[in-house]
């Protein structure tokens, strides 16, 4: 499984981000490319403990089942809804979001898996570092595929 903690895989993600443009059409969903990059940053900041959210009751009931499924599949399905606190509906500046997104991806190599949070994901519950790495890769890949890069 690819990982954003691997130098080559990290560079691959950045290369794919650099292929995005403000005019990149979404293959599914309603986010613009700038909103998608803002959304991905929110998710990554949660994984690294820069943003903490409380557990959602649906996650308490179904999160572990869904987590096991997501970790088993090769790539995320296009019909998975975004966790409500990670939804981005405001207008976002493409270049600003792109620069922040790339900087965040690059910082992952410095932090390493030791920088990942120890408290539960709001929906999926607790993750081991390798599972966080898998989820982050699959999430980034999912959204870059959304914009055909």
N, C-alpha and C positions, 0 to 999 in steps of 0.2 A: 504494500500500500504506500502510495506517495505521501509525503509529509512536508509541511511548510518549514519544518525544522531541518530538512535536508537542503544543502546549499543549491544543488542543481534544480530540485523541485521548486524551491523558493524563487529562483531566477525564472523558471518557467511561468510561474504565476505572474510575476512582474512583466514578463514579455507579453503575456496575454492581456494584461491590463493596458499596456502601451498600445495594443491594437484597437482598443475602444476609441470611439469618438462620441461627441455630443449627439451625433445623428445615428449612432448604432441602434437599429431597431430591435426591440425585444421579441424573442420568438414565442414567449408566453408571459403572462402577468401584466401588471400595469405600471411598474416602475420604469423611470428613465434610467439611462446608464449612470448618471450622477447620483440618483436616489439609490440605485443598487450598490454603488461604492460606499455611500453613507451607511446603508443597511449592513453591509459586510463589516464595516468598521465597528458598528455598535455590537455586533455579535462577537467579533474578536476581542474588543475591549472587555466584554463580559467574561470571556474565557481567560483573560489575563488579569482579572480582578480590578480593572479600572472602573467598571460599572457593576454594581451589585443589585440584583432584583430578587424579590421574594418568590417562594414557590407558589405556583398556581395550582388550584385544587384539581384541575383536570390532569395536570402533570403528576400530582400525587397518586391519582387513580390509575392513569394509563402510561405515564412517562417511562417506566422501566421496560414495559412491553415494546413501546415504540422505539426506545433507545436500542434494544437488542436487534430489532428489525433494521434500523438505520445503519448500525455497525456491520450488519451482514451483507447488505446490498452493495453493488459496485458503485452506483451513483444514485443520488437522490432523485426522486420522482418530481416531475414538474408541478404536481398538484398539492404539494405539502404547503400548508399555510404558514405564514410568518408569525412568530410569537408576537403578541400585541405590542409589547414594549420595544420591539425591534422594527416595527413598521415605520417607513419613512414616506410621508405624503407631501412634505413641504418642498418647494423648489430648492434645488441645490446647484451650486456653481460647479460645473464639470471639472475645470482645471484645479480648483481648490480641493475638491473631493479626491481627484486623481493623485495629487501630490501627497495628501494626508494618507491615502490608502497605501500607496507605495512605501511611504516612510514607515507605516505600521507593519507592513509585511517584512520590510528589511529589519526592523527592530526585533522581530521574532527570533532571528538567528542569534542575536546578542543575549536575549532572555533565556532561550532554550526552554525545554519542557519544565524545568524547575520553576519557571515564572508563571506557570498555569495555576489557576485558583484551586483551592482545596474545598470550597463550599459548593453546595449543589447547584446544578443548572436549574433554572426556574421550571422547566418542563420535564427534562429527562432525569433529573436527580444527580447522583454523584458519578464522576468519571475518573478513571485512572488517567495518568498523563498520556499514554498511548491512545486511549479512546478519545481524549480531547483533540489530539493531533489528527486522528482519523476524521472526526466530525468537522474540524476546521477545514481540512483539505476538501472533503466532500461538499461542504457548504460553498467554499470559494469556487470550486469547479462547477457546481450547479449553476451559480449565478453567471459565471463567465460563459458557460454553454448557453445560458438564457440569451446572451447577446452575441452568440455565434463566434466566440473567440476562445 
